[in-house]
């Protein structure tokens, strides 16, 4: 299996809208409540433009996850980059239901972490999962992330404030 990530392009809007629509019910328990416009090509185009503006400003790095035939199977984003004494960012990702369990998420997380440390020069990358999202926790652990706590009412997911497990990965030279 071969998977890779690449920087989001505005031309991905249609494919992302179709993938989100096909996975709307599957992703709903893990994501914020989305307006109907989010699932349209226009909504994904506007989101891509915002993410690419953040990318140009050094505030984030948006990627799509590509499957075996270079088709988009999900997305992974390095968000909220903070420089200075912190040199940290948050990681968020998803893969389609069909692509789940095939190693795409682990490879994407590993690639995004490498990008965070080697290209962006970050010290720390963090991620959070719902307490019962065992699959995502397994992905993070297999990519070297360590759990460091639980945050009560961390994010509003599927319409409710939900507790999350917190994970982090430190740059190799700092982790020793």
Phi, psi and omega in degrees: 000139178232124175225151177211169175243154173215157180300137176306146176232147179301335179288354177276354188303314182296312180299318179294319178299315179296319181292318177298317179299316181294336184245015184305309181292321180297318184275338186309317181292348186246357188233163172299155175296130184253140173289158180305326181296336180300328186270010179257161177301317180299316179297319179289327176296314179298319178295316178299318179298319178295316180295322180288329173295316176298320179300313180295330180275357180078021183261348182191170177219106182266131180233156165254152177260127183254140179271195186300327181255025180067014176278151178285126179242359180170193180216154176217134185229135169266115189245158169053051177295127177241128182261193180080222183292342185271311181045058187222163176205167177253148180245133174227144182203161173203151171231154180298158179302318181297325182275348183298147177076011183246009177091358181297316183295314181300314180296321179293317179297317179298316179294317180294323178296315178301317178299317181302317185274315187278324183261312183277343179071028180284157176266328189215141174233130181241157177213156180225143177228154170302151183304326184260012180271072184300323182295315179292323177297320178296321177300311182298314180299318182292339177268005175098000179288148177243139176286137180230005176163182177233133178252115179291141176047048189287313181222151174273108183243132179050039174086000181227147173290125187234143174289150181224147169277137181255135180233153175215156174226129180259151176304143187306316183291341181264340187284337185288000000 
